[in-house]
Amino acid sequence: MFPRDVLRICLFIGALIAVSVSPTIAADRLRLLIETDAGGDPDDEQSLVRFLLYANEWDVEGIIANRPQTRDGENHNPERTGLGVVRRLLDAYGECWTNLVQHDNRYPTKDFLWQRTVPGYNHTDAAVRLIIAAVDRPDPRPLWYSDWGTDHGAATNNLRRALDLVLRERGPERYAQFKSKLRLTSYDMYGAHTTNIAPPFQLWVNTFQPPMDGKRWYHRFSGITARAGGFDLVRDVLTGHGPLGALYPTNTTHWQKEGDTPTFLYLVPTGMNDPEQPTWGSWASRYGRNENYPNKPYYWANQLDAWNGRTNRDNTLARWAAALQNDFRARLDWCVKPLREANHPPSRKVAGALQRTVKPGSRVELDATGSTDPDASQSLSFRWEFYPEPGTYRGPLEITHSDKPRAHFTAPASETGATIHVILTVTDTGSPPLSRYQRIVVTLGE
């Protein structure tokens, strides 16, 4: 072995040991299982490309492919089963893995994901067994389940099949225990399990609906993000970014359609979002109670944000669109660039409690001087922003030195119990620039 080969191996091993580009610890990682009808509308494959680039952020419990045969005419993938389509993407991910893991050592191997990728066809029970085993696992964390749509030609939703089986074989009490471990970011594919069979799901966030102002929310991801921040699909995904990006299909009704992507963007740990709080907002939008299910913890995309002089639903996503697309661009760079040539997100650190109770008139200190960037040559910019819609206090609120690492504001005179949401955005100077966040929730006390 030549000396330079030894050096290359040492550098690679060192990267595996040393690189840590996210503050998330294992106990805080979410468990996630997705079901896709890949092989139908090609936008599932678009979302799968992005999903695999974020596979380092969760404990992926499984990928279910529920379409036994791809749709002729609409889908051009050379693989002609849903499972084949997913595995083709996994093969491409495997080719990128050696490079990806230099940037974050939490990326699972292709073999790990392959073993947890199963057919969810009606004549098989592999997916049902996978779901039940994941829920039954002695893990205190809930299982997040994302159904990306079960279109015509796909099988029956496999979580519905699993719930039918558990109710039939275990009875109502153990069914309730099983169901209580689930959290959903999904279409409604579960029939009476959603509406009539007690208990309701602990949390269901429908990231696809409702239509508002003549616009289907399922289609708005494309319109809002496709060119945000100068994003260019051909330059940033399809060209020169490795075999996974090259498999991103473009024959969808909307350019960069990705209607399923919000199901997992909602769960990306950016520091801004709490998946148990849909009304707070995330890279996937901000959600409110679904009025079709009164007294149930069910949410959908019916909220409006005031931003850039306008108030509408698009703003719940548009305010983050450039940042989330820059993050996607960076991860595609990770597929082909060495550690020192790519950008990595900053690590934000706020002094003091993230949830505070203060008296009206008191000074609230905001201190993010402990924030750092893993790419040592870069500097950081800071923005402290009052985000009124998630809280109950709607303003006004002036933050002094809002563009500095240290800032402050005076707690307003308002009713006891009112909540104020302040978002810190920390952005680096890399290419593309990357942002991470921290949310501080201030409650007004006596």
N, C-alpha and C positions, 0 to 999 in steps of 0.2 A: 504494500500500500504506500502510495506517494505521500510525502509530508502535507501537501496541500489538501489531499483527500482526508487525512486525519484532522486537519484544521477545520474543514467543512463539516465533518461529523461532529466535532466538538462544539462548533458554533450552533449547529442544529439542536444538539442535546441541551446546550445552555439556554437556547430560546424556549425549549419546552419547559425547563425548570423556572426560568426567570420571568417570562412574560406573564403579566396579569393586567389586562386592560379593562377589567370590570370589578367593582367592589363587591358584587354579589357573592355570598357564601353559599355552600351547598344546601344548608338547611332552609335557605330562602328561595331556592330555585323552584319554579313551578313544574309540576308534572303535566305533560301535554300529550294528547292523543288526537290525531286528525283522521277524518274520513273524507275522501275525495272521489268524485266521479271522473277522474282523469281519463281521457279518451273520448269525452264528449266535447263541450265547449273548450277550446284550447286555453282559455284563461286559467284553468286549473293548473296547467303546466307552467304558465307564467308565474302564478303564485307559488308553485312548488320550487321554482328556481330561487325566489326570494326566501322562502321558508328554510331551505337547506342552508342558506348562508347565515341564518339566525339560529341554526340548530345548537350552537354553543350556549345559547341563553337559557335553555330549559333542559329538564330531563325528559327526553322524548320517549314516551311509552309505546308508541306505535303509529304506523301509517296504514290505513285501510284503503284499499282500492276496490270500489264497489261496482265498477262497470265491466261486465264480462266481455263485451265486444265494443271496440271503438266505433264511433259514428262515421259512417261513410260520407264523403263529401265535405263535411265540416271539419273533420279532424284529419290532418295529413301525417300524423306520426307513423313511421314505418312499423312500430309495434302495434298490434291490433287487439290487445287486451289492456284493460286498465292496469293490471299488475305489471304487464310488460312495459307500459309507458312509465310508471313510477320507477321501476328498476333501471330503465335506461337513464333516467335522471340520476339515480343513485350511483350508477357506474361513472357518470361524469363527475359527480361530487367526489367519488373515490379518487379520481385522477387529480382533483384539486386539493385533496385533504392534506397531503404532505406539505403544501405551501400554506394552507389555511391554519394548520396547527402551529406554525411558527408565530402566528399573530395572536392566537388564543389557544392555549393547550386544552381547553374544554371541548373543542370540536370532537364529536363522536366519530369513530371510524365508520367507514362504509359497511363493514361487516356487522357492527352493532346495529345500525339502522336497517340493514338488509334482513337480519334475523327478526326484526320487529315489524316488518312490512308484509302484510298478508292479504289474500283475496277476501273480499266481503260479498261474494256472490250468494244468491239465494240457495244454491245447492251445496254450499259449504258452511261449516260452523267455525272456521278458524278465527274469523274476526270476532264473533260472539265470545269465544273462549278467551281471546286476547283482552277484550274489554273486561270481562268478569274477573280474570286473573289480576288485571291492573287495579281494579276497584277493591278487590279482596286483599290486596297486598297489605301487610301490617305497616303501613306508612301513615303518619298523622296528617300528611299534606293531602288536600283534596285532589281529585283528578279533573283537569280541565279538558273538555271534549269539544272539538270543533268539527261540525259537519259543514262542508263546503257546498252543499246542494246535492240532492239526489234526483237528477233530471230523468226524463223519460229514457228508457233503455238501461238505466242503472238498477241495482238491486234495492230491496227494502233497506232503509236505514238500519245499520247494525246495532246501534245503541237501543233503538226501539225493540229489536229482536231480543237483545240481552235483557232488557227490562221485562218484556213479556215472559221470558224464561224464568227470571228470578222471582217474579210475582207468582207464577204458576208452581214453582218447585219449592220456594222458601216461605211463601205466605206473606200477608200484609206487613207484619212487624219487621221481619228481616228485609223485606223489600224496601221499607222506609229507611232502614239503616243503610242499605246499599245506595239508595238514591241520594241520601244526605251527603255522600262523599263526592258528588258530581257538581261541577260548575260548567256552564255551557256558553260558548261564543259560536252562534250557529243560526241557521234557518230553523224553523219549527218543523221537525221531521218526526215527532214523537207521539202524535195522536193523543189519545186519552191520557197518556202519561204527563202531558203538559197541562191538560185542562181539568180532568175529572178524577184521576186516581191520586188520592192523598198519599203522602204530602206533596206539595209543589216542589219543583226543583229549588235548591237553595239560592241559585242565581242563574238567570238566563239573560244574556245580552245578544240581541238580534242585531248583528252588524250590517245587515242587508237592507232593512226597511225602516220606516215606511216611505212611500213616495210623497214628496211635498213640492208645491209650486210647479207641478207638472214634471218634476225630475225624479227619476228612480235613483235612490241612494246607492244601490248596487252598481250603477254606472258612473257615479260621480268621482270615484277614486281616480279613474282615468282622466277626466276633465280637469281635476284640481291638481294632480301631481305630475302628470306626464311630462311637463316641461318646467316644473318648478325649480327655481334656482339654476336655470340653464341646463337641466338634465336633458340628455340626448340618448335615446335608447340605442341607436346604432353605435354611437361612439362609446358609451359607458357600459353597455351590456354585450352587444352582439359581436363587437370587433375587439380582438386583442385581449380578451379577459378570460380565456380558457374555455374548456369544453362545456362547463355548466352554463355559462352565459350564452354560448353559441346555440344551445338548445331552446332558448327562449323563443316561442312562436310569435309571429306577428299577424297571423290571419284571424284576428278577432274583430268583432263589430266595432270596438273602440280601441284606439291605439293605446297600448299598455293598459289593457282593460283591468286585469287583476281584481275582479270583484270579490274574490275570497281572501285577499291579503289582510283586510282589517280584522279578520278573526284572530290572527296571531300578532299583528301589530299592536293590538290592544294589550297584549301580554308581554311585549318587549320591555325589560326593566330599564327605562331611561332615567328614572329618578323622579319624574313628574307624576307618574301614574300609580294608582293602587287598584289592581284588578277587582278588588272587592268593593270599589267605589265607582260605579259607572258614571255618575254625575260629575265627577271631578275632571274628566278629560284625559286624553292620551293621544298618541300618534294616530290612533284609529278613529278619532272624533270624540264627542261627548254625548252621553246617552241619558235619556230620561225615562220615567215610568211608562210602560206600555199600557195605555188606558183600556185596552181590550181585555186586560186581565187584572181587574181591581183587586187590591189586597194581596197580590202576589209579587214576589221580587223579580219581576220581569221587566226588561228595559229594551229600548230601541232608539234609533237615531232621529229623535224628534226635537232636538234642542237648537237654540239660536245663540250665536255669539256676536257681540259688537266688536268689530276689529277693522282698522283702516277706514273708519268713517261709514261703515255699513253694518247692518245687523241681518244676518241670515244663517241658515244651517251650514252652508259651504264653509263658513269661517271656522267651524269647530274642527275642520281638517286643514283648511288652507293656512292657518296660522303656523302650522308645523310642517307644511309640505316640503319646503326647501331643505329643512334639516333632515327629514326622513329619507329624502332622495339622495342627499349627500352621503348619508350613512350607507345606503345601498351601494352607491358608487364606490365607497371605500372598501366595502367587503368584496366587491368584484375585483378591486385591485389586489386584495389579499390572495386571490386565487393565483396570481401570476407574479407579484412583486415580492422581493425579500423584505424582511422586517424593517430595515432602515430606510427603505424607499417608499413605504406606504404610510398613510396616516392612521392614527388610532384615537378613539374618543378620550376626552379629558376625564379626570376623576374629580367630581365636585365634593366638597366637604363644607358643611355649614356648622358653625359653632352654636351650641345650645340646642334646646329641644325643638323638634320639628312640629310639635303640637304644643301650643302655649296658651295660657289664660292670663290676660292682662287687664288692668283697670283702664277705663276711658281716660284720656289725657296723659297717660304714661308714654314714655319713649320706648319704642320697640327697636332693638338693635339687630341688624342683619350682618353677619360676618362670614364670608366665604374665603378668607385668606388662606385657609388650609387646602384649597383646591390645587391640583397638580395636573401635569400632562405627561404621559409616558414618553412622548417624543421630546426629548430634553431641549432641543433647539427652538421650540415654539413658545410663544407667549399666549396668554389667555385674555379674553375680553369677558366682561360681566354685564348682565342685565337683570335688574330686579323689577318685576312687573306685577302690578295688582291685577288679579284675574277675578272679576266680580261675579261672573255667572255661577261658578260652583258654590259660592258662599251665600250667606243670607244678608250680609251687608253689601250694598251695591254702590257705595261711593258717596261723595268723592274721597279719594285717598292719594296724597302726594308722598312719594318716596324720595327722600333727599339723598343725593349721590347715587342715583339708581344705576349709573354706569360704572360704579366702582366696586371693588371686592367688599368694602365696608359701606353700609348704607343704614338708614333708619327712617322710621315714620312715627308720627304721633297717633296713638290709638284714638279713634274718633268717639264722640259721644253718641251712643246708640243703645238699643235695648240690650239688657243682659242676655247672654247666650248667643248673640249674633256672631257669625263666623266670617273671617277675612282670609282669603287665599292669596298668597304671594308666591310667584314662581321665579326662581333663580335659573337663568340660562348661562351656562359657561361654554364658551366657544373658543376653539383653538385657531391657529393661523395656518394650519396645514392645507393641503390640496387633495381632496376638497375639504373645506372647513367642517369640523364635526362639533356637535353640541350635546351636552348632557344637562340635566336639570335637577333641581331640588324644590320641593313644595313645602312651604311653611303654612300651617293652619293656625290662625290666631283666633281665640275665642274671647269675647269681651265679658269680663266678670264684674262683680260689684266692687 
